[in-house]
Amino acid sequence: MGEVKNLIDKKAISKMQEIVKDQRICMFATNLTEAPFSVCPMTAQEVSEDGHILFLSAADSDHNQKILLDPRVQLMFSKVSDSEFMSVYGKATISKNREKIDKIWDPLAKAWFPKGKDDPNLTIIEVFPEDAYYWDTKDGKIVSMLKIVASAMTGEQMDGGVEGHLTV
């Protein structure tokens, strides 16, 4: 078993920022009351100082429309190569906040928003986490891989991970 290390406030936000910085693309789920729920890949632009996760999104997109009907969302981040994972449940809002758009604008987003920051279809989705959980390695991927191999050879359970709740 791994170590459980729950993080709160600034430490939780710092962990979220670290994971999102390393793996900006997540699976973004909406319509959580229906089976199957709607999922699409989205790029997180930023985890703000208060722990909100911000995305650029099209006003006429399917997920924006679903958020307007039900703001509950689930985000799943995964960086398999480093064994870093995070699941975030929260409520999403949609805005055209010019200050936030200017702050998180990425020139690559012009592929989706040809008129740039002034594209009338451009919105910000801001996710306010209500429940978050992470899984990570204690020792980095090389040491973790060696521990996995050693555990497999000896038959002893590996103790190489850390996981816990993130409370923002």
Disulfide bonds with the S-S distance in Angstrom:
none
